[in-house]
């Protein structure tokens, strides 16, 4: 079982594992995946979870992936302002899994989603946030710290990102983080359905002059 108190801290956020046995996590997963931003992304690299069983399976699958492959999704929570009350459930002395925190989104890294399907050999960044929390830099902050964590803890120094060509929000995030754009390319293995897609393709840490074909892109 994954450590329920594991978390990554940024100045404004926490990243942590989701728990398929936690009904509040199921509620938030449904709110997030069935919200307007996710619905707009479906048809590119998004998936949907229309009911509690599907949402629970989605969380369970990502926890299995994190355990077996080291890649998957993390919930993103707002880090509250420091409280003078030591009894506050959001106080940092409280075990992380028992803190009263506000979830705002999800961020992750995926690699080799489907067995037997050719896919890029470098992990790709994914993120989705509730609409009311967009435009505040939270996604950039969360992706940056997750990449730093994987680089420092797992030795991964190259990353990719795929989006729709008209998704200026995602394109802007990749620019802010220093990703390089390679235009629209046909990519296999990044859709849970297994189909190939035409995706606006970005990389970070790939040396200039190195062909993306070396990474299965």
LOBA-888115 format. One record per residue (C-alpha): z, x, y; residue in one letter. Coordinates in steps of 0.2 Angstrom, whole numbers, plus 2048, in hexadecimal, padded with zeros to 3 digits. Layout:
% LOBA-888115
ZXYa;...
END
This chain:
% LOBA-888115
800800800x;7FC806811x;80A80B81Dx;80D7FB827x;814805836x;805811837x;7FE810849x;7F481A855x;7FA81A867x;7F081B878x;7F6818889x;7F3806888x;7F0801876x;7F5803864x;7E9804855x;7F07FF844x;7EC7F8833x;7EA7E6830x;7F47DD823x;7EB7D0818x;7FC7C8813x;8017C6826x;7FC7B482Bx;7FC7B983Ex;7EF7C7839x;7E47BA831x;7E57AF840x;7E07BD84Cx;7D27C2840x;7CB7B1841x;7CD7B0854x;7C47C0856x;7B67BE849x;7B27AC84Ex;7B37B0861x;7A47B186Cx;7A27C486Cx;7A17C4859x;7957B5858x;78A7BE865x;78A7CE85Ax;7867C5849x;7747C9844x;7777DB848x;7857E4840x;7927D6841x;7997CB833x;7A27BA834x;7B27B382Cx;7B27A182Ex;7C279D825x;7D37A4820x;7CE7AA80Fx;7BF7B3816x;7C97BB823x;7D67C0817x;7C97C880Bx;7C27D181Ax;7D27D981Ex;7D67DD80Cx;7C57E580Ax;7C77F0819x;7D87F6813x;7D17FA802x;7C380480Bx;7D080D816x;7DA812806x;7CB8177FBx;7BE81D808x;7C8821818x;7BE815822x;7C0803828x;7C67F9837x;7D67F9841x;7DE7EC84Bx;7E17F085Ex;7F07EA867x;7F67EB879x;8037F787Cx;8117EE886x;8197F5896x;8297FE892x;8387F2891x;8497F5896x;8507EA888x;8537F4878x;8537E386Fx;8417DF874x;8367DD864x;8297E786Dx;8357F6870x;82E806869x;83E80885Fx;83A7F9855x;82F7FD845x;81D7FA84Ax;81A7ED83Dx;8287E2845x;8237E4857x;81D7D5861x;80C7DB867x;7FC7D286Dx;7EC7D6863x;7DC7D886Dx;7CF7DF862x;7C97E9853x;7C27FA852x;7BC804843x;7B181183Bx;7A780D82Cx;79E81881Fx;79481380Fx;798801810x;78F7FB801x;78E8047F0x;77D8097EBx;7758067FCx;76E815806x;778817816x;77B823824x;78683281Fx;79083282Fx;79C824833x;797817840x;7A380F84Ex;7A57FD84Fx;7B07F285Ax;7B37E1860x;7BF7DA86Dx;7C47C9873x;7BA7C3881x;7C97C288Dx;7CD7D588Ax;7BB7DB88Dx;7B67E589Cx;7C77EE89Dx;7C37FE894x;7CD7FA885x;7BE7FC878x;7BA80E880x;7CC81387Fx;7CE80D86Dx;7BE815866x;7C282586Fx;7D3827867x;7CD821856x;7BF82F856x;7CC83C85Cx;7D883684Dx;7CA838840x;7C5849848x;7D6850848x;7DD848838x;7CD84682Dx;7C2854834x;7B4849838x;7AA84F847x;79A844847x;79983284Bx;78C82584Dx;78A814855x;77E806852x;77B7F685Dx;76E7EA864x;7637F1871x;7687E487Dx;77B7E687Ax;77F7EF88Bx;7917EE888x;7907F9878x;78380487Fx;78E80788Ex;79D80C883x;793818879x;78D82088Ax;79F822890x;7A482A880x;796837881x;78B830873x;779835873x;76C827872x;75D828865x;755818869x;75180A85Dx;75081084Ax;74F80783Ax;760809831x;766805820x;777802819x;7817FC829x;77F7EA825x;78B7E2819x;77C7D7813x;7747E780Ex;7647E4818x;75C7F1823x;75C7EE836x;7547F5846x;7637FC850x;766805860x;76C815859x;779821861x;78283185Bx;79083C860x;79384E85Ax;781850853x;77A86085Ax;76A85E864x;75B86285Bx;76285C84Ax;75884E842x;76183E83Ex;75883D82Ex;76584A828x;77283D82Ax;76882F822x;764827832x;
END
